[in-house]
Amino acid sequence: MADKPTLTTAEGCPIADQHNSLTAGPKGPLLMQDVQLLEQMQHFNRERIPERVVHAKGSGAYGTFTVTNDITKYSKASLFSKVGKETEVFLRFSTVAGERGAADAERDVRGFAVKFYTDEGNWDLVGNNTPVFFVRDPLKFANFIHTQKREPKSNLRNNDMQWDFWSLCPESLHQVTILFSDRGIPASYRTMHGYGSHTYSMINADGERVWVKFHFKNQAGFQTMTDEASAELIASDRESHQRDLFDAIEKGEFPRWNVQIQVMTQPEADAWSSKTGWNPFDLTKVWPHADFPLIDVGVLELNRNPENYHAEVEQAAFKPSALVPGIGPSPDKMLQARLMSYADTHLHRLGVNHHQIPVNKPRCPVMHYMRDGQAATAETYGSAPNYFPNSRAGTPQESPAHADPAWSLGETIVDRFDSRIDHDDFTQAGNLYRMFDDGQKDRLTTRIAGVLRDARQEVQMRQLCHFFRADEDYGKRVAAKLGINVEAAMNAVNATRDTAGAGA
């Protein structure tokens, strides 16, 4: 019909007949040359991507985060830079233990993962609807999740597995108490609180660091349901929370959360730990509000449903390692492990370029030297150099102004220590050169000059400086074979010293 677009193959070729396969006669066998049929079947066979091991069943929506209170004394993060600033977000809710077919209203912890599309990169806050977790050490995490899945022999959920684990890991008691309390089954995703759970750090413009916990307090209040109501709802609608969230947003009934933080300085952390015996970075513990009151930050509102569930919810990738200047990790052991594990999961599920999928794509310029891999678009780098350091014009360079201050962990300092200074990179190379006889030196410098002459002159001069610092004769021979004035090359040694970052 004239008012409808033409159906095409994935390559854009118009399709004339979508009802009938290509056959040898009306009753004959199919033909392998029916590439239209083959393309559709091959794609169909690959429609499903690996299921998330945890948080498999989820729902998501877009929205905005708006700053309502000035917290710049704690963080230099751009999204907090001024009251009234808005940042686009994507929030995915989920059950934790169940598979993709699990019912929304089951008794389970709920995932609460927020992606902030800030103007300095994506910040992912990957949390739950509880402020604590079952274990404090990541070595126990995979084994704990196994207890929430299916027993190997029967392929059934097994209460003995989980209670066996919990009884041997008393640190689980806090979370178990929450899970089996009246708080254990949220009435909907729209009416539950969210927590960053982990301890994070905030760094202000003066380089001062504080420890923080994030809270998302639902403006409608945390509403729950009984076991009886849950069972009745599951019997009639296994997608109850998904339906409720989607329908509410479609009707313009936008859910909102007050975003708040708790703040703890390092001296306060030391004093609190001494007083209580609790580690402030322990994921099984909360910070009492009486000691560390909630501070208002802003309001998060969900106001737009995704257009395609698979593309935008199933392929949404959240990882605690997605941090921005002004927000960082803490010594929380579970968080430290999750900085790796979440990103690694997405590499497995979605591929090395999962950050190019639109729902995961930053809304700010992206400049790096990572290249290729499955589904690479190259849209941000094209033919630009794929290595660093380089001396090409217009290439991405470091931004020292965005450096985080060093951590002081007792007698240990955590920082990016410069491996280019206070190192002698030339003496041993010179000693090796001086071991060679005249013929070996000649062949060495001939080979080097043969390939170095293909480099730009500025690169040649920079490298000559290194040869001269190792041994003057070394530099002279290479310079001569490159046709470069030896005296000019020697003068350049001091003028360009350390240009490439190698210390003398």
KAKAJO-V155302 format. One record per residue. N is the residue number from 1. RES is the residue in three letters. NEAR is the number of other ideal C-beta (glycine too) atoms within 12 Angstrom. D_FIRST is the distance of its C-alpha to the first C-alpha in Angstrom with 1 decimal. Layout:
n=N res=RES near=NEAR d_first=D_FIRST
n=N res=RES near=NEAR d_first=D_FIRST
//
This chain:
n=1 res=MET near=6 d_first=0.0
n=2 res=ALA near=5 d_first=3.8
n=3 res=ASP near=5 d_first=5.6
n=4 res=LYS near=6 d_first=5.6
n=5 res=PRO near=10 d_first=8.1
n=6 res=THR near=14 d_first=8.5
n=7 res=LEU near=17 d_first=10.9
n=8 res=THR near=14 d_first=14.3
n=9 res=THR near=20 d_first=18.0
n=10 res=ALA near=14 d_first=20.6
n=11 res=GLU near=10 d_first=21.5
n=12 res=GLY near=11 d_first=18.1
n=13 res=CYS near=13 d_first=17.3
n=14 res=PRO near=13 d_first=13.6
n=15 res=ILE near=21 d_first=13.4
n=16 res=ALA near=13 d_first=12.3
n=17 res=ASP near=13 d_first=13.6
n=18 res=GLN near=14 d_first=14.5
n=19 res=HIS near=10 d_first=16.2
n=20 res=ASN near=13 d_first=19.0
n=21 res=SER near=21 d_first=21.8
n=22 res=LEU near=20 d_first=23.4
n=23 res=THR near=16 d_first=26.5
n=24 res=ALA near=13 d_first=29.4
n=25 res=GLY near=9 d_first=28.7
n=26 res=PRO near=9 d_first=26.9
n=27 res=LYS near=7 d_first=29.8
n=28 res=GLY near=10 d_first=30.9
n=29 res=PRO near=12 d_first=31.2
n=30 res=LEU near=18 d_first=28.7
n=31 res=LEU near=15 d_first=28.9
n=32 res=MET near=14 d_first=29.8
n=33 res=GLN near=12 d_first=27.6
n=34 res=ASP near=20 d_first=24.4
n=35 res=VAL near=19 d_first=24.4
n=36 res=GLN near=28 d_first=21.0
n=37 res=LEU near=23 d_first=22.7
n=38 res=LEU near=19 d_first=25.9
n=39 res=GLU near=19 d_first=24.4
n=40 res=GLN near=19 d_first=22.8
n=41 res=MET near=16 d_first=26.1
n=42 res=GLN near=14 d_first=28.3
n=43 res=HIS near=14 d_first=26.6
n=44 res=PHE near=11 d_first=26.8
n=45 res=ASN near=10 d_first=30.5
n=46 res=ARG near=11 d_first=31.1
n=47 res=GLU near=12 d_first=29.2
n=48 res=ARG near=14 d_first=32.4
n=49 res=ILE near=22 d_first=35.0
n=50 res=PRO near=17 d_first=38.6
n=51 res=GLU near=21 d_first=39.4
n=52 res=ARG near=33 d_first=41.7
n=53 res=VAL near=25 d_first=45.2
n=54 res=VAL near=37 d_first=45.9
n=55 res=HIS near=39 d_first=43.6
n=56 res=ALA near=29 d_first=40.9
n=57 res=LYS near=35 d_first=39.3
n=58 res=GLY near=40 d_first=38.1
n=59 res=SER near=40 d_first=36.0
n=60 res=GLY near=42 d_first=35.4
n=61 res=ALA near=40 d_first=34.5
n=62 res=TYR near=32 d_first=34.8
n=63 res=GLY near=35 d_first=37.2
n=64 res=THR near=29 d_first=40.1
n=65 res=PHE near=37 d_first=43.8
n=66 res=THR near=28 d_first=45.9
n=67 res=VAL near=28 d_first=49.6
n=68 res=THR near=24 d_first=51.9
n=69 res=ASN near=23 d_first=55.3
n=70 res=ASP near=19 d_first=56.9
n=71 res=ILE near=32 d_first=57.7
n=72 res=THR near=24 d_first=58.1
n=73 res=LYS near=20 d_first=61.7
n=74 res=TYR near=30 d_first=60.4
n=75 res=SER near=40 d_first=57.4
n=76 res=LYS near=31 d_first=56.3
n=77 res=ALA near=39 d_first=52.7
n=78 res=SER near=26 d_first=50.4
n=79 res=LEU near=41 d_first=48.3
n=80 res=PHE near=42 d_first=51.6
n=81 res=SER near=25 d_first=52.7
n=82 res=LYS near=18 d_first=52.6
n=83 res=VAL near=17 d_first=52.1
n=84 res=GLY near=17 d_first=48.7
n=85 res=LYS near=26 d_first=47.0
n=86 res=GLU near=26 d_first=43.6
n=87 res=THR near=39 d_first=42.2
n=88 res=GLU near=31 d_first=38.9
n=89 res=VAL near=41 d_first=39.3
n=90 res=PHE near=42 d_first=37.5
n=91 res=LEU near=50 d_first=39.4
n=92 res=ARG near=43 d_first=39.1
n=93 res=PHE near=44 d_first=41.0
n=94 res=SER near=42 d_first=41.9
n=95 res=THR near=40 d_first=44.2
n=96 res=VAL near=35 d_first=46.7
n=97 res=ALA near=31 d_first=48.0
n=98 res=GLY near=32 d_first=45.1
n=99 res=GLU near=25 d_first=42.3
n=100 res=ARG near=27 d_first=38.6
n=101 res=GLY near=14 d_first=38.7
n=102 res=ALA near=31 d_first=41.7
n=103 res=ALA near=28 d_first=41.7
n=104 res=ASP near=37 d_first=41.5
n=105 res=ALA near=37 d_first=44.6
n=106 res=GLU near=31 d_first=47.0
n=107 res=ARG near=31 d_first=50.4
n=108 res=ASP near=38 d_first=49.8
n=109 res=VAL near=39 d_first=50.1
n=110 res=ARG near=49 d_first=46.9
n=111 res=GLY near=39 d_first=45.7
n=112 res=PHE near=43 d_first=45.2
n=113 res=ALA near=44 d_first=43.8
n=114 res=VAL near=43 d_first=43.0
n=115 res=LYS near=42 d_first=41.5
n=116 res=PHE near=45 d_first=42.6
n=117 res=TYR near=33 d_first=40.7
n=118 res=THR near=33 d_first=43.7
n=119 res=ASP near=22 d_first=44.2
n=120 res=GLU near=29 d_first=46.7
n=121 res=GLY near=32 d_first=44.6
n=122 res=ASN near=38 d_first=43.3
n=123 res=TRP near=41 d_first=45.9
n=124 res=ASP near=40 d_first=45.3
n=125 res=LEU near=49 d_first=47.5
n=126 res=VAL near=43 d_first=47.3
n=127 res=GLY near=42 d_first=49.1
n=128 res=ASN near=40 d_first=49.4
n=129 res=ASN near=44 d_first=50.0
n=130 res=THR near=35 d_first=53.7
n=131 res=PRO near=36 d_first=56.1
n=132 res=VAL near=34 d_first=57.7
n=133 res=PHE near=45 d_first=56.9
n=134 res=PHE near=38 d_first=58.6
n=135 res=VAL near=32 d_first=60.3
n=136 res=ARG near=35 d_first=61.7
n=137 res=ASP near=25 d_first=62.0
n=138 res=PRO near=25 d_first=58.9
n=139 res=LEU near=15 d_first=60.7
n=140 res=LYS near=25 d_first=60.2
n=141 res=PHE near=30 d_first=56.5
n=142 res=ALA near=19 d_first=54.9
n=143 res=ASN near=22 d_first=57.4
n=144 res=PHE near=33 d_first=56.8
n=145 res=ILE near=27 d_first=53.0
n=146 res=HIS near=21 d_first=53.9
n=147 res=THR near=30 d_first=55.8
n=148 res=GLN near=35 d_first=52.7
n=149 res=LYS near=26 d_first=50.6
n=150 res=ARG near=18 d_first=51.3
n=151 res=GLU near=17 d_first=54.7
n=152 res=PRO near=11 d_first=54.7
n=153 res=LYS near=8 d_first=56.0
n=154 res=SER near=10 d_first=54.4
n=155 res=ASN near=10 d_first=51.2
n=156 res=LEU near=12 d_first=51.8
n=157 res=ARG near=20 d_first=52.5
n=158 res=ASN near=19 d_first=56.3
n=159 res=ASN near=14 d_first=58.2
n=160 res=ASP near=14 d_first=61.3
n=161 res=MET near=25 d_first=59.6
n=162 res=GLN near=29 d_first=58.8
n=163 res=TRP near=17 d_first=62.1
n=164 res=ASP near=17 d_first=64.0
n=165 res=PHE near=27 d_first=62.5
n=166 res=TRP near=27 d_first=62.9
n=167 res=SER near=16 d_first=66.5
n=168 res=LEU near=18 d_first=67.4
n=169 res=CYS near=26 d_first=65.7
n=170 res=PRO near=16 d_first=67.1
n=171 res=GLU near=27 d_first=65.2
n=172 res=SER near=33 d_first=62.2
n=173 res=LEU near=22 d_first=64.0
n=174 res=HIS near=27 d_first=62.7
n=175 res=GLN near=35 d_first=59.1
n=176 res=VAL near=29 d_first=59.7
n=177 res=THR near=18 d_first=61.3
n=178 res=ILE near=32 d_first=58.3
n=179 res=LEU near=31 d_first=55.9
n=180 res=PHE near=21 d_first=57.9
n=181 res=SER near=17 d_first=58.8
n=182 res=ASP near=19 d_first=56.9
n=183 res=ARG near=27 d_first=54.8
n=184 res=GLY near=29 d_first=53.4
n=185 res=ILE near=37 d_first=50.1
n=186 res=PRO near=43 d_first=48.1
n=187 res=ALA near=29 d_first=46.4
n=188 res=SER near=36 d_first=43.3
n=189 res=TYR near=44 d_first=42.3
n=190 res=ARG near=39 d_first=42.3
n=191 res=THR near=29 d_first=45.9
n=192 res=MET near=40 d_first=47.8
n=193 res=HIS near=37 d_first=49.7
n=194 res=GLY near=42 d_first=49.2
n=195 res=TYR near=42 d_first=51.8
n=196 res=GLY near=46 d_first=52.0
n=197 res=SER near=45 d_first=54.8
n=198 res=HIS near=44 d_first=56.2
n=199 res=THR near=45 d_first=58.6
n=200 res=TYR near=43 d_first=57.2
n=201 res=SER near=41 d_first=58.9
n=202 res=MET near=43 d_first=58.3
n=203 res=ILE near=33 d_first=59.8
n=204 res=ASN near=28 d_first=60.5
n=205 res=ALA near=20 d_first=60.9
n=206 res=ASP near=15 d_first=64.6
n=207 res=GLY near=22 d_first=63.9
n=208 res=GLU near=21 d_first=65.1
n=209 res=ARG near=34 d_first=63.6
n=210 res=VAL near=35 d_first=63.4
n=211 res=TRP near=40 d_first=62.0
n=212 res=VAL near=44 d_first=59.3
n=213 res=LYS near=44 d_first=57.4
n=214 res=PHE near=45 d_first=54.0
n=215 res=HIS near=37 d_first=53.2
n=216 res=PHE near=43 d_first=50.1
n=217 res=LYS near=30 d_first=51.2
n=218 res=ASN near=33 d_first=48.6
n=219 res=GLN near=22 d_first=49.0
n=220 res=ALA near=22 d_first=48.4
n=221 res=GLY near=18 d_first=51.1
n=222 res=PHE near=31 d_first=51.1
n=223 res=GLN near=24 d_first=50.1
n=224 res=THR near=26 d_first=50.8
n=225 res=MET near=28 d_first=50.6
n=226 res=THR near=18 d_first=53.1
n=227 res=ASP near=18 d_first=53.0
n=228 res=GLU near=12 d_first=52.5
n=229 res=ALA near=21 d_first=49.5
n=230 res=SER near=28 d_first=48.0
n=231 res=ALA near=18 d_first=48.3
n=232 res=GLU near=16 d_first=46.8
n=233 res=LEU near=26 d_first=43.8
n=234 res=ILE near=26 d_first=43.2
n=235 res=ALA near=13 d_first=43.3
n=236 res=SER near=15 d_first=40.4
n=237 res=ASP near=18 d_first=38.4
n=238 res=ARG near=23 d_first=38.9
n=239 res=GLU near=26 d_first=36.5
n=240 res=SER near=33 d_first=38.4
n=241 res=HIS near=42 d_first=39.1
n=242 res=GLN near=33 d_first=35.6
n=243 res=ARG near=23 d_first=34.1
n=244 res=ASP near=31 d_first=36.8
n=245 res=LEU near=40 d_first=36.2
n=246 res=PHE near=29 d_first=32.4
n=247 res=ASP near=22 d_first=32.5
n=248 res=ALA near=26 d_first=35.3
n=249 res=ILE near=28 d_first=33.6
n=250 res=GLU near=17 d_first=30.4
n=251 res=LYS near=14 d_first=32.6
n=252 res=GLY near=13 d_first=34.5
n=253 res=GLU near=20 d_first=37.6
n=254 res=PHE near=25 d_first=38.4
n=255 res=PRO near=38 d_first=41.2
n=256 res=ARG near=30 d_first=44.0
n=257 res=TRP near=42 d_first=46.9
n=258 res=ASN near=28 d_first=50.1
n=259 res=VAL near=43 d_first=50.7
n=260 res=GLN near=31 d_first=54.4
n=261 res=ILE near=38 d_first=56.8
n=262 res=GLN near=36 d_first=60.3
n=263 res=VAL near=34 d_first=62.4
n=264 res=MET near=34 d_first=65.4
n=265 res=THR near=22 d_first=67.5
n=266 res=GLN near=25 d_first=69.2
n=267 res=PRO near=15 d_first=72.6
n=268 res=GLU near=21 d_first=71.2
n=269 res=ALA near=34 d_first=69.7
n=270 res=ASP near=18 d_first=73.1
n=271 res=ALA near=16 d_first=74.9
n=272 res=TRP near=27 d_first=72.5
n=273 res=SER near=22 d_first=72.7
n=274 res=SER near=13 d_first=76.5
n=275 res=LYS near=13 d_first=76.6
n=276 res=THR near=18 d_first=74.2
n=277 res=GLY near=10 d_first=74.2
n=278 res=TRP near=25 d_first=70.4
n=279 res=ASN near=26 d_first=68.4
n=280 res=PRO near=40 d_first=66.0
n=281 res=PHE near=32 d_first=63.5
n=282 res=ASP near=32 d_first=63.6
n=283 res=LEU near=42 d_first=60.1
n=284 res=THR near=33 d_first=61.8
n=285 res=LYS near=30 d_first=63.5
n=286 res=VAL near=31 d_first=62.5
n=287 res=TRP near=36 d_first=64.1
n=288 res=PRO near=18 d_first=65.7
n=289 res=HIS near=17 d_first=64.4
n=290 res=ALA near=10 d_first=67.9
n=291 res=ASP near=22 d_first=68.8
n=292 res=PHE near=27 d_first=65.5
n=293 res=PRO near=16 d_first=63.8
n=294 res=LEU near=27 d_first=60.1
n=295 res=ILE near=28 d_first=59.1
n=296 res=ASP near=23 d_first=56.0
n=297 res=VAL near=40 d_first=53.5
n=298 res=GLY near=38 d_first=50.2
n=299 res=VAL near=31 d_first=47.3
n=300 res=LEU near=41 d_first=44.3
n=301 res=GLU near=33 d_first=41.2
n=302 res=LEU near=39 d_first=38.0
n=303 res=ASN near=27 d_first=35.1
n=304 res=ARG near=22 d_first=31.8
n=305 res=ASN near=27 d_first=30.2
n=306 res=PRO near=29 d_first=28.7
n=307 res=GLU near=15 d_first=24.9
n=308 res=ASN near=15 d_first=25.4
n=309 res=TYR near=22 d_first=28.6
n=310 res=HIS near=19 d_first=29.1
n=311 res=ALA near=19 d_first=28.7
n=312 res=GLU near=27 d_first=30.7
n=313 res=VAL near=36 d_first=33.1
n=314 res=GLU near=32 d_first=33.7
n=315 res=GLN near=33 d_first=34.0
n=316 res=ALA near=45 d_first=36.1
n=317 res=ALA near=42 d_first=39.4
n=318 res=PHE near=44 d_first=42.5
n=319 res=LYS near=31 d_first=45.9
n=320 res=PRO near=39 d_first=49.2
n=321 res=SER near=30 d_first=49.8
n=322 res=ALA near=33 d_first=47.2
n=323 res=LEU near=32 d_first=49.8
n=324 res=VAL near=33 d_first=50.2
n=325 res=PRO near=31 d_first=53.3
n=326 res=GLY near=37 d_first=55.4
n=327 res=ILE near=42 d_first=54.3
n=328 res=GLY near=38 d_first=55.8
n=329 res=PRO near=34 d_first=56.9
n=330 res=SER near=37 d_first=60.3
n=331 res=PRO near=31 d_first=62.7
n=332 res=ASP near=34 d_first=60.9
n=333 res=LYS near=26 d_first=61.0
n=334 res=MET near=38 d_first=57.8
n=335 res=LEU near=37 d_first=55.9
n=336 res=GLN near=27 d_first=57.4
n=337 res=ALA near=27 d_first=56.1
n=338 res=ARG near=35 d_first=52.6
n=339 res=LEU near=26 d_first=52.3
n=340 res=MET near=19 d_first=52.0
n=341 res=SER near=26 d_first=50.5
n=342 res=TYR near=36 d_first=47.3
n=343 res=ALA near=26 d_first=46.3
n=344 res=ASP near=20 d_first=47.2
n=345 res=THR near=28 d_first=45.0
n=346 res=HIS near=34 d_first=41.9
n=347 res=LEU near=22 d_first=42.9
n=348 res=HIS near=19 d_first=42.7
n=349 res=ARG near=28 d_first=39.6
n=350 res=LEU near=31 d_first=37.4
n=351 res=GLY near=22 d_first=39.1
n=352 res=VAL near=21 d_first=41.3
n=353 res=ASN near=26 d_first=38.5
n=354 res=HIS near=32 d_first=37.5
n=355 res=HIS near=35 d_first=38.3
n=356 res=GLN near=27 d_first=35.3
n=357 res=ILE near=30 d_first=32.9
n=358 res=PRO near=22 d_first=31.5
n=359 res=VAL near=36 d_first=33.2
n=360 res=ASN near=36 d_first=36.5
n=361 res=LYS near=27 d_first=36.2
n=362 res=PRO near=29 d_first=38.9
n=363 res=ARG near=25 d_first=38.0
n=364 res=CYS near=21 d_first=40.9
n=365 res=PRO near=14 d_first=41.6
n=366 res=VAL near=23 d_first=42.3
n=367 res=MET near=21 d_first=44.9
n=368 res=HIS near=23 d_first=46.6
n=369 res=TYR near=20 d_first=47.7
n=370 res=MET near=20 d_first=45.9
n=371 res=ARG near=19 d_first=43.7
n=372 res=ASP near=14 d_first=41.4
n=373 res=GLY near=16 d_first=40.7
n=374 res=GLN near=14 d_first=37.5
n=375 res=ALA near=17 d_first=34.4
n=376 res=ALA near=19 d_first=36.4
n=377 res=THR near=18 d_first=34.3
n=378 res=ALA near=18 d_first=37.4
n=379 res=GLU near=14 d_first=35.8
n=380 res=THR near=22 d_first=39.1
n=381 res=TYR near=24 d_first=41.4
n=382 res=GLY near=14 d_first=39.9
n=383 res=SER near=11 d_first=42.9
n=384 res=ALA near=20 d_first=45.5
n=385 res=PRO near=20 d_first=48.7
n=386 res=ASN near=18 d_first=48.4
n=387 res=TYR near=15 d_first=52.0
n=388 res=PHE near=19 d_first=54.4
n=389 res=PRO near=18 d_first=56.9
n=390 res=ASN near=21 d_first=56.0
n=391 res=SER near=23 d_first=57.2
n=392 res=ARG near=18 d_first=53.9
n=393 res=ALA near=11 d_first=52.9
n=394 res=GLY near=13 d_first=50.2
n=395 res=THR near=20 d_first=50.0
n=396 res=PRO near=22 d_first=50.0
n=397 res=GLN near=18 d_first=53.6
n=398 res=GLU near=16 d_first=55.4
n=399 res=SER near=12 d_first=55.8
n=400 res=PRO near=10 d_first=59.3
n=401 res=ALA near=12 d_first=58.8
n=402 res=HIS near=23 d_first=56.6
n=403 res=ALA near=17 d_first=59.2
n=404 res=ASP near=28 d_first=60.1
n=405 res=PRO near=25 d_first=63.9
n=406 res=ALA near=16 d_first=65.8
n=407 res=TRP near=21 d_first=66.3
n=408 res=SER near=16 d_first=69.9
n=409 res=LEU near=16 d_first=70.1
n=410 res=GLY near=10 d_first=73.8
n=411 res=GLU near=6 d_first=75.5
n=412 res=THR near=11 d_first=72.2
n=413 res=ILE near=12 d_first=70.1
n=414 res=VAL near=20 d_first=66.4
n=415 res=ASP near=15 d_first=65.0
n=416 res=ARG near=15 d_first=63.4
n=417 res=PHE near=12 d_first=66.7
n=418 res=ASP near=15 d_first=66.7
n=419 res=SER near=12 d_first=67.4
n=420 res=ARG near=17 d_first=67.9
n=421 res=ILE near=13 d_first=71.2
n=422 res=ASP near=12 d_first=74.7
n=423 res=HIS near=16 d_first=74.0
n=424 res=ASP near=16 d_first=75.8
n=425 res=ASP near=22 d_first=73.2
n=426 res=PHE near=26 d_first=75.6
n=427 res=THR near=16 d_first=79.0
n=428 res=GLN near=14 d_first=78.0
n=429 res=ALA near=22 d_first=75.9
n=430 res=GLY near=24 d_first=78.9
n=431 res=ASN near=14 d_first=81.2
n=432 res=LEU near=16 d_first=79.2
n=433 res=TYR near=31 d_first=79.1
n=434 res=ARG near=19 d_first=82.9
n=435 res=MET near=13 d_first=83.4
n=436 res=PHE near=20 d_first=81.9
n=437 res=ASP near=11 d_first=84.3
n=438 res=ASP near=13 d_first=83.8
n=439 res=GLY near=10 d_first=81.7
n=440 res=GLN near=17 d_first=79.4
n=441 res=LYS near=26 d_first=78.9
n=442 res=ASP near=20 d_first=78.2
n=443 res=ARG near=16 d_first=75.6
n=444 res=LEU near=28 d_first=74.0
n=445 res=THR near=30 d_first=73.7
n=446 res=THR near=19 d_first=72.6
n=447 res=ARG near=16 d_first=69.6
n=448 res=ILE near=29 d_first=68.7
n=449 res=ALA near=28 d_first=68.9
n=450 res=GLY near=15 d_first=66.8
n=451 res=VAL near=16 d_first=63.7
n=452 res=LEU near=29 d_first=64.5
n=453 res=ARG near=21 d_first=64.5
n=454 res=ASP near=12 d_first=60.7
n=455 res=ALA near=19 d_first=60.4
n=456 res=ARG near=15 d_first=60.4
n=457 res=GLN near=21 d_first=63.9
n=458 res=GLU near=19 d_first=63.7
n=459 res=VAL near=23 d_first=62.9
n=460 res=GLN near=30 d_first=65.8
n=461 res=MET near=32 d_first=68.2
n=462 res=ARG near=29 d_first=67.1
n=463 res=GLN near=34 d_first=67.7
n=464 res=LEU near=42 d_first=71.0
n=465 res=CYS near=35 d_first=72.2
n=466 res=HIS near=34 d_first=71.8
n=467 res=PHE near=39 d_first=73.7
n=468 res=PHE near=36 d_first=76.6
n=469 res=ARG near=32 d_first=76.9
n=470 res=ALA near=32 d_first=77.2
n=471 res=ASP near=26 d_first=79.8
n=472 res=GLU near=22 d_first=80.7
n=473 res=ASP near=23 d_first=81.1
n=474 res=TYR near=37 d_first=77.7
n=475 res=GLY near=39 d_first=76.1
n=476 res=LYS near=27 d_first=78.2
n=477 res=ARG near=32 d_first=77.4
n=478 res=VAL near=37 d_first=73.6
n=479 res=ALA near=34 d_first=73.8
n=480 res=ALA near=24 d_first=75.9
n=481 res=LYS near=28 d_first=73.5
n=482 res=LEU near=30 d_first=70.6
n=483 res=GLY near=15 d_first=72.7
n=484 res=ILE near=29 d_first=72.8
n=485 res=ASN near=16 d_first=76.1
n=486 res=VAL near=24 d_first=77.8
n=487 res=GLU near=14 d_first=79.5
n=488 res=ALA near=23 d_first=76.3
n=489 res=ALA near=34 d_first=74.7
n=490 res=MET near=25 d_first=77.7
n=491 res=ASN near=19 d_first=77.4
n=492 res=ALA near=28 d_first=73.8
n=493 res=VAL near=30 d_first=74.7
n=494 res=ASN near=14 d_first=76.0
n=495 res=ALA near=16 d_first=73.4
n=496 res=THR near=27 d_first=70.4
n=497 res=ARG near=20 d_first=72.0
n=498 res=ASP near=22 d_first=69.7
n=499 res=THR near=24 d_first=66.5
n=500 res=ALA near=22 d_first=64.7
n=501 res=GLY near=21 d_first=66.0
n=502 res=ALA near=25 d_first=68.7
n=503 res=GLY near=19 d_first=72.0
n=504 res=ALA near=24 d_first=75.2
//
